[in-house]
Amino acid sequence: MNIPVGKIEEQHVKFSEKEPFSRVRALLQSGFDGYLVATVEGVSGLEEGLVLLRGNEIVGSVFDALRINKQFYGASALRLVFNLLKSKRGIFDINALSRQQIDLIIAFNEKIRLPKPVGQGMLSKLEPTAYSPDFVSTELAVDLDASDSRYNLLKKLGLGSI
């Protein structure tokens, strides 16, 4: 997925320093145009989530389980991203874009568009209480302990930290 970098507002912010859901809430209140991208070591290995904000709404979302090379877009991704944002450990970046850039991202990547944009009122209803590994396992519908995964092979060779 091609997402322009834009203007970096915050970079490599640890979840322990600033709670990412609070940041999303604040960005929506301020009418921010851009995106928040977060990375955590989740139940499926590295998980990356992106929420695309346009004014006072979340208009798009992408979730990527990097270890198993599985991606989700739109509404199904948003639930996984919200779950990811409740993890205890991770980092996030916030990048500002112009409204035209956001419109182009959605035009060229239609699958990331949410069927109905999420505003501040709906955000509270969708916010999970904590990170749920069971939710991720169910949504990904794969055996995360599969012995033939590239990650487990590298781990056996002593290269799991790569």
N, C-alpha and C positions, 0 to 999 in steps of 0.2 A: 504494500500500500504506500502510495506516494503522498506524504504529508509534508508540506514545507515547514522548515524550522521556524520561520517568523522571528519575532523579537523575544528573546529569552527573558522571562520575568523572574523565574525562580528555577534553580537547577540543583539537582542531587540533594533535595531536601529529605531528611530522614523522617519516617512516620513518627518517631519518638520526639522529634522537634516540633512538628506541626501536624495536627490530625488532618489527613487528606479530605475527609468528608466535610469538615469545617471550612476548608479552603474552597471546595466546590460551592458550598452554600454562600460564602463571601463573594466568590466570583459571579454567581448568579445575581446577587444583590447589587453588585456594582455594574451589571450590564456588560460583562467582559466578553470579548470576541477572541476566541482562540481555543486552546485545548490543554487538558491536564493528562499526562501520561504517567503511569505508575508501574513499577516492577517489584515483584516480591518473589521469594522462594516459597512457593506454595506446595500443596500436596502433589501437584503434577510436575514438580520441578519449577523452573522459572516461568512465571506467569506475568504477562504484560497486558495492561488495560489502558484504553484511551477513551475519554469523553470529550466530545466536540461541543463547545458552547458558542451560542450566537445570541448575544444580548442577555435576556433573562431566562433563557431556555437551554436545555441540553438537547441538541438536534441529531447527534450521531454517536455511535459507540463501536469499539472494536476490542475483542479479547483474543489473546494469542497464548496458547499453552506451548511454549517453545520446545520443550523436551520431546513432546509427542507430535509436534507439528500439526496442531489442530487450531483452527481459527473460527471465531463466531463474530457475527455482525449484527448491528441493529438492536432490536429489543432483547433477543436472547443473549447478546454480548453484554448489554447494560446490566442485567442481573448478576452476571459473573464479575463484571468490573466493580459493581457496588460491593460484592462479597470480598473481592480482592482489597478494596480500600479499607476494609475493617481488619485487615491483618495487623498483627502487632509490629512486624518488622518489614520494612521496604523503603523505597525511595520514590520520589515523584519530581517531575518537572512541569512547569507551567510556561507555555509559549503563547504570545499574543499574535493574532493574525488580523487581517482586514476582513470586513464582511464579504468582500468580493472573493477573497481566497477561500473562505468557508463555503460560499456558494459553489465555487468551482470544485472543491473537494467532494462535496455531496453530488454534484453533477457527474463527475468522473468516477465516483465510487458509490453508486446509488444504494448498494446493499448496506452501507453503514447508517443510512438515514433511519431515524426512529419513526414508526408510523404516526405517533403523536408526540410532539416535543414535551419534555419534562420540565416543569417550572418548579419554583421553590415549594409550593404547597404539596405537590406530588412527591417531591424529593423525600420529605419526612416519612411518607407512607411506604416508600420503597427501600428506605435505609435498613439494612440488616442490623441485628444487635451485635454480632461478632462474626469473625471469619469462620466459615463452616467447610471443613474438608469434605464432609459427606455430600454437601451440595455440589461441590466441584466434581467429585468422583461421579456422581449421578449424571450431571449435565454433560460431562465429557464422554460418558458411556464407554470407557475403555478400562482395561485392566492396567492400573498404574504401576503394578509390580511385575509387569511382563519382563521375563528374563532376556528377551531379544532386543530390548530397547538400546539405542545408541548410548544413552546415559549410563545404563547398567553395565554395558560392555566396557566403556571407559573407566567406570568405577572399579571393575574387576582388574583392569590393567594398572590401577593406581593413578589414573588420570581424571578422576571424577571431579576435581576442582577446576577443570578447564572450562 
